[in-house]
Amino acid sequence: MGGQIMSAGAAAPRPGFWIVPGVLLVLAAALYAAGPALGLAPRTALGAAIGLLCMGLWATAALPEIVTTFLFFALATLTVVAPPPVVFSGFAASAFWLVLSGMVVGLAISRTGLAARIAQALAGPLSGSYPALIGGTVALSYALAFVMPSNMGRIALLMPIMLALCDRIGLAPGRAGRTGVVLAVGFGTFLLSASILPANVPNLVMTGAAEQLYGLRFGYLPYLILHAPVIGIGKGVVLVLLITLLFPDRLARSEGVPRPPRTPWRAAERRLAGLLALTLLLWMTDSLHHISPAWIGIAGAALCLMPGIGVLPPEAFGQVNMRTIFYVAGLLGLVATVNASGVGDALGDALVALMPFSPETPAANFGWLLALGSALGLAVTSNGVPALLTPMAKELAAATGFSIEAVVLAQVLAFSTVILPYQAPPIIVALELGKVRIADATRLALASSALTFLLLAPLDYAWWRWLGLI
């Protein structure tokens, strides 16, 4: 193994390797130096500089994600921009443990053969044509969000199934169709789940802050009616169209899926299927037992690895992609550090002052709220948008003439619109698991966000007007 590491490390970097990191470092240093002129406290300016550097490196993939992750931890701790519990808070976040447990379960369904069995069952309905494959994948990603309240967990569960399906129907690594399937899982899981109240982290941050600050409580069904037509169904249709256009492929007749003889279920498959059913049941009924989905996921992962009754040998844990795990922890820690250093408040106040809100122009106000949320998403990722915008809802409501409830809910369209992939950690996880280039995801993100601004935002506004919310 040591020889492999040395061989990999001996590879020369591509020409111009340091250009992008160098430019980002100069920009970050300039931002820090300009802090006093911008009215920023030294710690706030330092947090902004570190955020610019690390988010820029993640967005451009100029350095491997794990390198940027360790760079963030080093810079944040050495400069004391935030206390260590804040810098490393990503490791304590439930999303981190959902990712870890989801990867263990995903490894289990792959190694036991359950993924291949499910893929075999899906192969017939989805392999008739490439558009049917992409459409079915997006629909499956959305449907799973109703019963499994974790983007990370759903991706870790669904990705090995869809990759096994790709192998079965002839979409080998490198094929545009395989890239399309991976992107359908990643984008379909994250973007569409925003229309379901308990289905992703930004929703939970938003609803928790709204209840704490304003006493607002959102019902499951009213929330679904408000957001599902455009954010759920509309974005799903846009995704299918864009993926089939940007990553065209064709399933030839020879790649069709003949029905292989049925094989009996093995004991490990049966145990794992039962464990998955129990886990999904507990996730669906969390309002009754109040156990966090993350802790349920950890229990499921422990049972998968348990000698005697589990389905994986304990040493199989070594196959878990720890690079992705650390990336998620680093990204969550960066969001917490940016907020703790005061960058979020300073940026939010500056952006609000720039928005030409007027109670006489509700349509323009709706658009400016989307623009504000989208701009914040570029700075603090999708998880940070509700943490910044929700506390400003009272001020924004006064400026726009909307109700506080409408202002709070308007941000859902913003944090479900991904302009660059780094804004959504679940999408990055999907790219890692599916071995898809971030450049391909960036093409889809830019195209889908453009259609959201031009087409879906006006439709969403019209729907809200018809419902009488604004």
Summary of the structure (lengths in Angstrom):
residues: 470
radius of gyration: 22.5
end to end distance: 61.6
largest distance: 72.3
contacts: 1642
relative contact order: 0.14
helix: 76%
strand: 0%
